[in-house]
Each structure stands twice: as C-alpha cells, then as structure tokens.
Amino acid sequence: MKSDIETIKTEKFWRDLYEKSVQEKIPLKASFELTYQCNLHCLQCYIPPILDPKPRSQNLKELSYFEVCFILDQLADLGCFHLNLTGGEPLTRPDFFKILTYAKRKGFYTVLLTNATLITPEIADSLQDLDINQVDISLYGITGQTYEKLTQIPGSFASCLKGIQLLRQRNINISIKMMVMTLNLAEFARIKTFAENLGVRFQWDYLINPRIDGSKVPLRYRISPEAAVDLELRCQPHLFEEGKNPRERGKLSSKKADFLYCNAGKNSLAITPYGEMNLCLEYRFPQYGLRRGSVREGWKELVNYVKSTKPASTYQCKDCELRQFCQWCPAVGLLEEGNRSGCSSYYRELARIRKDWNKRNE
C-alpha cells in the first residue's frame, strides 16, 4: 500500500499532467469500449440486456483486433497516454490479451475495468506478466444475495471474490468500485471496509444513467437525493467546503463558464465497440466514425464540437441559484430529458439539499 507522501506525489503528477494536456488540447485519456457483450446482466447497466448478435451492417460490427490496433497507433501518435479498456466486460473478447499486449508495447498506461468474475489463475498471471497498471473492479454487494440480485447470475458473487483474491495474491494494483443503489445501499459501509481491509482504493458513485437505447429502467434503482447527500456528507465532506477553503475546489465548482465545461473534448475522449468517437461514455456525440476517418480528424471534430455547441433556450443553469451545488452536465440533460439543455429534477433536488445544508452550517 502506498504511503501518504507517495499518494500525494502520484495525485500531483496526474493533476499536473491533465492540466497541461487541457491547455495543449492533447487527448491524454481515452476510454475504449472494446465490446458490449457481458457475462452478467446487471439491472442498472446502461447497455441494453439484449444486443443483436447479427448486426445488419458492417458499421455495427465490433472493431476487429487489427482495427483496434490501428486506432491505438493513432491515439499514441496524438499523445494519448491513459487508456481505459472497458465494455461490457472486456474479458469476454477472445483477443483481449492480444489487444492489451499491443497497448503496453505502445506505452499506454492501461486500466482494465472489469467485474472480475472471469478472472482465473491464468488470466491473473497474464495481467501480471503484462504489467497492467490498474484493474478497477465493480463490486455490487458484499453478500451473495444482494450481489446476485443485481447481476442476475447465480454463482457470480463467489467468482468475483475469487477474482479479487487472485489479483491481490499477485500484487496487481486494483481498486474497488461501487455503484450505490437502492438494492445495495445497506451494504455500503461493509463494502468500503472490505476495500480498506484489502488496502486498496475504494471508489463509489450513485449517479445511474439511462440505457444507451433510451430506456430509463436503470433509474428505478437510484437512491433518493436525501440518501445521496447523506453519503456525501459522510464520505466526501470536501464537496461542502467550497468558499470556506480556497485551496479545495471540490466537485461542485461554480466555475462553469462553458456549456460543455468538463475535460471531454479538451483532453479526453471515448470510443465505442463500433469505432464511433465521442466526447465521453455518457455523451455519445459527435459519433465520428473511425472506420471512415482518422483519430486526428475525429479529435479536431470533438474540439470544434465543444467550442461551437451552445445551450438551447431551455437552458436554466446560467442564472440558477443552485448552480454552485449542482453536478448537472449536458450529458445528463440529453440522457434524462432528451435535450442536452434540459434540467434533471433529480440533480436539481440534490443541489437544493446541498444548498440548504450549507445555509444551515454557515
């Protein structure tokens, strides 16, 4: 486990690197969805549970190994360094380790996002041999009953724990990630303790998104805004310190001068299994086709998209009294309201509760 000094140095390195890449408009970070296939059927997943196994056109076929490698070549040439390999479940691709081997040879800092249920001793050995930089593991519960109620696959909980164990035995850098939902909220503290006892980083989120086909079924499992803010107060108190400590900017920064204000299209991008290049995994535009164009041209299109995209007349954030406390972004408006300028009632209520808390504690 890293010392506090080592952790601070590491965080400063990444922060400085990301700030520099934003200034230079270098696509430092890419999230590459290698597949939408998965061995689990999680209730909250943003990918539809059934995808057409026989795509109707070449454009809807997953990228081949050679196409993936060609894209990685181009990303490296543009200065991309941080590569998230995600899905679906990336390990369902038979050529995953060929892709990972190629990515490591190109010098990428590689992160595997996985549910860990497919990890065997052989797979763990391969990840160790290839010196993968990080493995982020989604843990949906700390009991078999809760975990498998969400994944809908019997035996998946034991497989996940075994995968975690195999990675830890090989000293592979892992983090435990929890999507907090109504079905597992009661196990939050135990999952956090589980990660701490392993000596690994614990990450959590509660912002569930609709599916990419427009279905809002996953939103059924959102925790209430009150429960969400309660978790923030207990685990992320820095979110409420803005204005009191000028050195702590937190996630609720009121500095949102740009409509598309995050780093998407400034130093980061996302690529779908079909070769569509987007701003991020949630904001699936401008859908630049890498099968017909280059990463360089696609990146230019993303940068220009960010510069030229303006809010519609329905945009409420600019003069909203809750703006300082709100985590809304255009992706939320698009996913939940069908309008990138649309206000989400859930996010608005989160912001109102945060503001009320701040007012009571001034």
ROLO-679933 format. One record per residue (C-alpha): residue number from 1; residue in three letters; chain; x, y, z. Coordinates in steps of 0.5 Angstrom, whole numbers. Example, Ala and Ser with C-alpha at 12.3 -4.5 7.8 and 13.67 -1.06 7.14 Angstrom:
! ROLO-679933
[rec 1 ala A [25 -9 16]]
[rec 2 ser A [27 -2 14]]
//
This chain:
! ROLO-679933
[rec 1 met A [0 0 0]]
[rec 2 lys A [3 7 -2]]
[rec 3 ser A [5 12 4]]
[rec 4 asp A [1 18 4]]
[rec 5 ile A [7 22 1]]
[rec 6 glu A [7 17 -5]]
[rec 7 thr A [0 18 -6]]
[rec 8 ile A [0 26 -6]]
[rec 9 lys A [6 26 -11]]
[rec 10 thr A [2 21 -15]]
[rec 11 glu A [-4 25 -15]]
[rec 12 lys A [0 32 -16]]
[rec 13 phe A [3 28 -22]]
[rec 14 trp A [-3 26 -25]]
[rec 15 arg A [-6 33 -24]]
[rec 16 asp A [-1 37 -27]]
[rec 17 leu A [-1 32 -33]]
[rec 18 tyr A [-8 33 -34]]
[rec 19 glu A [-8 41 -33]]
[rec 20 lys A [-2 41 -38]]
[rec 21 ser A [-6 37 -43]]
[rec 22 val A [-12 41 -43]]
[rec 23 gln A [-8 47 -44]]
[rec 24 glu A [-5 44 -50]]
[rec 25 lys A [-11 40 -53]]
[rec 26 ile A [-8 34 -52]]
[rec 27 pro A [-13 28 -52]]
[rec 28 leu A [-9 25 -46]]
[rec 29 lys A [-14 20 -44]]
[rec 30 ala A [-18 15 -48]]
[rec 31 ser A [-24 11 -45]]
[rec 32 phe A [-24 5 -50]]
[rec 33 glu A [-31 0 -50]]
[rec 34 leu A [-28 -6 -53]]
[rec 35 thr A [-35 -10 -53]]
[rec 36 tyr A [-42 -9 -51]]
[rec 37 gln A [-42 -16 -49]]
[rec 38 cys A [-42 -19 -42]]
[rec 39 asn A [-43 -25 -38]]
[rec 40 leu A [-47 -21 -32]]
[rec 41 his A [-54 -18 -33]]
[rec 42 cys A [-54 -12 -28]]
[rec 43 leu A [-60 -9 -27]]
[rec 44 gln A [-57 -2 -27]]
[rec 45 cys A [-53 -3 -33]]
[rec 46 tyr A [-53 3 -39]]
[rec 47 ile A [-52 -2 -44]]
[rec 48 pro A [-59 -6 -46]]
[rec 49 pro A [-59 -13 -44]]
[rec 50 ile A [-60 -16 -51]]
[rec 51 leu A [-56 -14 -57]]
[rec 52 asp A [-57 -16 -64]]
[rec 53 pro A [-52 -22 -64]]
[rec 54 lys A [-52 -21 -72]]
[rec 55 pro A [-51 -14 -74]]
[rec 56 arg A [-54 -11 -80]]
[rec 57 ser A [-49 -7 -83]]
[rec 58 gln A [-41 -7 -82]]
[rec 59 asn A [-41 -1 -78]]
[rec 60 leu A [-45 -4 -73]]
[rec 61 lys A [-40 -10 -72]]
[rec 62 glu A [-35 -9 -67]]
[rec 63 leu A [-28 -7 -69]]
[rec 64 ser A [-23 -12 -70]]
[rec 65 tyr A [-16 -13 -67]]
[rec 66 phe A [-13 -10 -73]]
[rec 67 glu A [-18 -4 -73]]
[rec 68 val A [-17 -3 -65]]
[rec 69 cys A [-9 -3 -66]]
[rec 70 phe A [-10 2 -72]]
[rec 71 ile A [-14 6 -67]]
[rec 72 leu A [-9 5 -62]]
[rec 73 asp A [-3 7 -66]]
[rec 74 gln A [-6 14 -68]]
[rec 75 leu A [-8 15 -61]]
[rec 76 ala A [-1 14 -59]]
[rec 77 asp A [1 19 -64]]
[rec 78 leu A [-3 24 -62]]
[rec 79 gly A [0 24 -55]]
[rec 80 cys A [-5 20 -51]]
[rec 81 phe A [-3 16 -45]]
[rec 82 his A [-8 14 -41]]
[rec 83 leu A [-12 8 -44]]
[rec 84 asn A [-18 5 -40]]
[rec 85 leu A [-20 -1 -43]]
[rec 86 thr A [-28 -2 -41]]
[rec 87 gly A [-34 -5 -44]]
[rec 88 gly A [-39 -9 -43]]
[rec 89 glu A [-34 -14 -40]]
[rec 90 pro A [-27 -13 -44]]
[rec 91 leu A [-25 -20 -42]]
[rec 92 thr A [-31 -23 -46]]
[rec 93 arg A [-27 -21 -52]]
[rec 94 pro A [-22 -27 -54]]
[rec 95 asp A [-17 -23 -57]]
[rec 96 phe A [-17 -18 -50]]
[rec 97 phe A [-10 -20 -48]]
[rec 98 lys A [-7 -19 -56]]
[rec 99 ile A [-10 -12 -55]]
[rec 100 leu A [-7 -11 -48]]
[rec 101 thr A [0 -13 -50]]
[rec 102 tyr A [-1 -9 -56]]
[rec 103 ala A [-3 -3 -52]]
[rec 104 lys A [3 -4 -47]]
[rec 105 arg A [8 -4 -53]]
[rec 106 lys A [6 3 -55]]
[rec 107 gly A [7 5 -48]]
[rec 108 phe A [0 6 -45]]
[rec 109 tyr A [-2 7 -38]]
[rec 110 thr A [-7 1 -38]]
[rec 111 val A [-13 1 -34]]
[rec 112 leu A [-18 -5 -34]]
[rec 113 leu A [-25 -4 -32]]
[rec 114 thr A [-28 -11 -30]]
[rec 115 asn A [-33 -15 -26]]
[rec 116 ala A [-27 -20 -24]]
[rec 117 thr A [-32 -26 -25]]
[rec 118 leu A [-28 -28 -31]]
[rec 119 ile A [-21 -28 -28]]
[rec 120 thr A [-18 -35 -27]]
[rec 121 pro A [-10 -36 -25]]
[rec 122 glu A [-8 -36 -32]]
[rec 123 ile A [-12 -29 -33]]
[rec 124 ala A [-9 -26 -27]]
[rec 125 asp A [-2 -29 -29]]
[rec 126 ser A [-2 -26 -36]]
[rec 127 leu A [-5 -19 -33]]
[rec 128 gln A [2 -19 -28]]
[rec 129 asp A [6 -21 -34]]
[rec 130 leu A [4 -16 -38]]
[rec 131 asp A [5 -11 -32]]
[rec 132 ile A [-2 -8 -33]]
[rec 133 asn A [-2 -1 -29]]
[rec 134 gln A [-9 -2 -26]]
[rec 135 val A [-15 -6 -25]]
[rec 136 asp A [-22 -3 -23]]
[rec 137 ile A [-27 -8 -20]]
[rec 138 ser A [-34 -7 -20]]
[rec 139 leu A [-37 -10 -13]]
[rec 140 tyr A [-44 -9 -13]]
[rec 141 gly A [-45 -12 -6]]
[rec 142 ile A [-42 -16 0]]
[rec 143 thr A [-47 -21 0]]
[rec 144 gly A [-49 -26 -5]]
[rec 145 gln A [-56 -25 -4]]
[rec 146 thr A [-55 -17 -6]]
[rec 147 tyr A [-50 -18 -11]]
[rec 148 glu A [-53 -24 -15]]
[rec 149 lys A [-60 -20 -14]]
[rec 150 leu A [-57 -14 -18]]
[rec 151 thr A [-52 -19 -23]]
[rec 152 gln A [-58 -24 -24]]
[rec 153 ile A [-53 -29 -25]]
[rec 154 pro A [-52 -35 -20]]
[rec 155 gly A [-45 -36 -17]]
[rec 156 ser A [-42 -29 -20]]
[rec 157 phe A [-41 -27 -13]]
[rec 158 ala A [-36 -32 -11]]
[rec 159 ser A [-33 -31 -18]]
[rec 160 cys A [-32 -24 -16]]
[rec 161 leu A [-29 -25 -10]]
[rec 162 lys A [-24 -31 -12]]
[rec 163 gly A [-22 -26 -18]]
[rec 164 ile A [-20 -20 -13]]
[rec 165 gln A [-16 -25 -9]]
[rec 166 leu A [-12 -28 -15]]
[rec 167 leu A [-11 -21 -17]]
[rec 168 arg A [-9 -19 -10]]
[rec 169 gln A [-4 -25 -9]]
[rec 170 arg A [0 -22 -15]]
[rec 171 asn A [0 -15 -12]]
[rec 172 ile A [-3 -12 -18]]
[rec 173 asn A [-6 -5 -17]]
[rec 174 ile A [-13 -6 -16]]
[rec 175 ser A [-19 -1 -14]]
[rec 176 ile A [-26 -3 -11]]
[rec 177 lys A [-32 1 -15]]
[rec 178 met A [-39 1 -12]]
[rec 179 met A [-45 4 -16]]
[rec 180 val A [-49 5 -10]]
[rec 181 met A [-57 3 -11]]
[rec 182 thr A [-63 2 -7]]
[rec 183 leu A [-61 -5 -7]]
[rec 184 asn A [-54 -5 -4]]
[rec 185 leu A [-54 2 0]]
[rec 186 ala A [-55 -2 6]]
[rec 187 glu A [-48 -5 5]]
[rec 188 phe A [-44 1 3]]
[rec 189 ala A [-40 1 10]]
[rec 190 arg A [-39 -6 9]]
[rec 191 ile A [-36 -6 2]]
[rec 192 lys A [-32 1 4]]
[rec 193 thr A [-29 -3 10]]
[rec 194 phe A [-28 -9 5]]
[rec 195 ala A [-23 -5 1]]
[rec 196 glu A [-20 -2 6]]
[rec 197 asn A [-18 -8 9]]
[rec 198 leu A [-15 -10 3]]
[rec 199 gly A [-11 -4 3]]
[rec 200 val A [-14 -2 -4]]
[rec 201 arg A [-17 5 -6]]
[rec 202 phe A [-25 5 -6]]
[rec 203 gln A [-29 9 -11]]
[rec 204 trp A [-36 10 -11]]
[rec 205 asp A [-42 13 -14]]
[rec 206 tyr A [-49 14 -14]]
[rec 207 leu A [-51 17 -21]]
[rec 208 ile A [-54 12 -25]]
[rec 209 asn A [-56 14 -32]]
[rec 210 pro A [-61 11 -37]]
[rec 211 arg A [-59 6 -42]]
[rec 212 ile A [-56 8 -49]]
[rec 213 asp A [-62 6 -52]]
[rec 214 gly A [-66 11 -48]]
[rec 215 ser A [-69 6 -43]]
[rec 216 lys A [-70 9 -36]]
[rec 217 val A [-71 3 -33]]
[rec 218 pro A [-64 3 -29]]
[rec 219 leu A [-66 10 -26]]
[rec 220 arg A [-71 5 -22]]
[rec 221 tyr A [-65 4 -17]]
[rec 222 arg A [-63 11 -16]]
[rec 223 ile A [-62 12 -8]]
[rec 224 ser A [-66 18 -6]]
[rec 225 pro A [-63 25 -6]]
[rec 226 glu A [-63 25 1]]
[rec 227 ala A [-59 19 2]]
[rec 228 ala A [-54 21 -3]]
[rec 229 val A [-52 28 0]]
[rec 230 asp A [-52 24 7]]
[rec 231 leu A [-47 19 4]]
[rec 232 glu A [-43 25 1]]
[rec 233 leu A [-43 29 8]]
[rec 234 arg A [-40 22 11]]
[rec 235 cys A [-35 21 6]]
[rec 236 gln A [-34 27 2]]
[rec 237 pro A [-34 33 6]]
[rec 238 his A [-30 37 2]]
[rec 239 leu A [-35 38 -3]]
[rec 240 phe A [-39 42 2]]
[rec 241 glu A [-32 46 4]]
[rec 242 glu A [-32 51 -3]]
[rec 243 gly A [-32 58 -1]]
[rec 244 lys A [-29 56 6]]
[rec 245 asn A [-22 54 4]]
[rec 246 pro A [-20 57 -3]]
[rec 247 arg A [-15 51 -4]]
[rec 248 glu A [-20 46 -4]]
[rec 249 arg A [-24 47 -11]]
[rec 250 gly A [-28 40 -10]]
[rec 251 lys A [-33 37 -15]]
[rec 252 leu A [-38 43 -14]]
[rec 253 ser A [-35 48 -17]]
[rec 254 ser A [-39 54 -20]]
[rec 255 lys A [-34 56 -25]]
[rec 256 lys A [-38 53 -31]]
[rec 257 ala A [-36 59 -36]]
[rec 258 asp A [-37 54 -42]]
[rec 259 phe A [-43 50 -43]]
[rec 260 leu A [-39 44 -44]]
[rec 261 tyr A [-35 45 -38]]
[rec 262 cys A [-31 38 -37]]
[rec 263 asn A [-25 36 -40]]
[rec 264 ala A [-29 32 -45]]
[rec 265 gly A [-26 34 -52]]
[rec 266 lys A [-21 38 -48]]
[rec 267 asn A [-16 32 -46]]
[rec 268 ser A [-21 26 -46]]
[rec 269 leu A [-25 22 -51]]
[rec 270 ala A [-29 16 -52]]
[rec 271 ile A [-29 10 -57]]
[rec 272 thr A [-35 5 -58]]
[rec 273 pro A [-34 -2 -60]]
[rec 274 tyr A [-36 0 -67]]
[rec 275 gly A [-31 5 -68]]
[rec 276 glu A [-35 12 -66]]
[rec 277 met A [-31 17 -63]]
[rec 278 asn A [-35 21 -58]]
[rec 279 leu A [-34 26 -52]]
[rec 280 cys A [-35 21 -47]]
[rec 281 leu A [-38 15 -45]]
[rec 282 glu A [-45 18 -43]]
[rec 283 tyr A [-45 24 -48]]
[rec 284 arg A [-45 20 -55]]
[rec 285 phe A [-43 25 -60]]
[rec 286 pro A [-41 27 -65]]
[rec 287 gln A [-40 20 -67]]
[rec 288 tyr A [-35 21 -71]]
[rec 289 gly A [-33 14 -75]]
[rec 290 leu A [-26 12 -74]]
[rec 291 arg A [-27 7 -80]]
[rec 292 arg A [-28 12 -85]]
[rec 293 gly A [-23 18 -82]]
[rec 294 ser A [-17 19 -77]]
[rec 295 val A [-17 20 -70]]
[rec 296 arg A [-13 26 -71]]
[rec 297 glu A [-19 29 -75]]
[rec 298 gly A [-24 26 -70]]
[rec 299 trp A [-20 30 -65]]
[rec 300 lys A [-21 36 -69]]
[rec 301 glu A [-28 35 -69]]
[rec 302 leu A [-29 34 -62]]
[rec 303 val A [-25 40 -60]]
[rec 304 asn A [-29 44 -65]]
[rec 305 tyr A [-36 41 -62]]
[rec 306 val A [-34 43 -55]]
[rec 307 lys A [-33 50 -58]]
[rec 308 ser A [-39 51 -62]]
[rec 309 thr A [-44 48 -58]]
[rec 310 lys A [-49 52 -55]]
[rec 311 pro A [-54 52 -50]]
[rec 312 ala A [-62 52 -52]]
[rec 313 ser A [-67 57 -50]]
[rec 314 thr A [-69 51 -44]]
[rec 315 tyr A [-62 52 -41]]
[rec 316 gln A [-63 54 -34]]
[rec 317 cys A [-56 53 -31]]
[rec 318 lys A [-53 60 -32]]
[rec 319 asp A [-57 64 -27]]
[rec 320 cys A [-60 58 -23]]
[rec 321 glu A [-59 60 -15]]
[rec 322 leu A [-57 52 -14]]
[rec 323 arg A [-51 52 -20]]
[rec 324 gln A [-46 52 -15]]
[rec 325 phe A [-48 46 -12]]
[rec 326 cys A [-50 42 -18]]
[rec 327 gln A [-47 37 -22]]
[rec 328 trp A [-51 37 -28]]
[rec 329 cys A [-48 37 -35]]
[rec 330 pro A [-51 37 -42]]
[rec 331 ala A [-50 29 -42]]
[rec 332 val A [-55 29 -36]]
[rec 333 gly A [-60 33 -40]]
[rec 334 leu A [-59 29 -46]]
[rec 335 leu A [-60 22 -43]]
[rec 336 glu A [-66 24 -38]]
[rec 337 glu A [-69 30 -42]]
[rec 338 gly A [-68 28 -49]]
[rec 339 asn A [-65 35 -49]]
[rec 340 arg A [-58 37 -47]]
[rec 341 ser A [-60 43 -44]]
[rec 342 gly A [-66 40 -40]]
[rec 343 cys A [-66 40 -33]]
[rec 344 ser A [-66 34 -29]]
[rec 345 ser A [-71 34 -23]]
[rec 346 tyr A [-66 29 -19]]
[rec 347 tyr A [-60 33 -20]]
[rec 348 arg A [-64 40 -18]]
[rec 349 glu A [-66 36 -12]]
[rec 350 leu A [-59 34 -10]]
[rec 351 ala A [-57 41 -11]]
[rec 352 arg A [-62 44 -7]]
[rec 353 ile A [-61 39 -1]]
[rec 354 arg A [-53 41 -1]]
[rec 355 lys A [-55 49 -1]]
[rec 356 asp A [-60 48 5]]
[rec 357 trp A [-54 44 9]]
[rec 358 asn A [-49 50 7]]
[rec 359 lys A [-54 55 9]]
[rec 360 arg A [-55 52 16]]
[rec 361 asn A [-48 51 17]]
[rec 362 glu A [-45 58 15]]
//
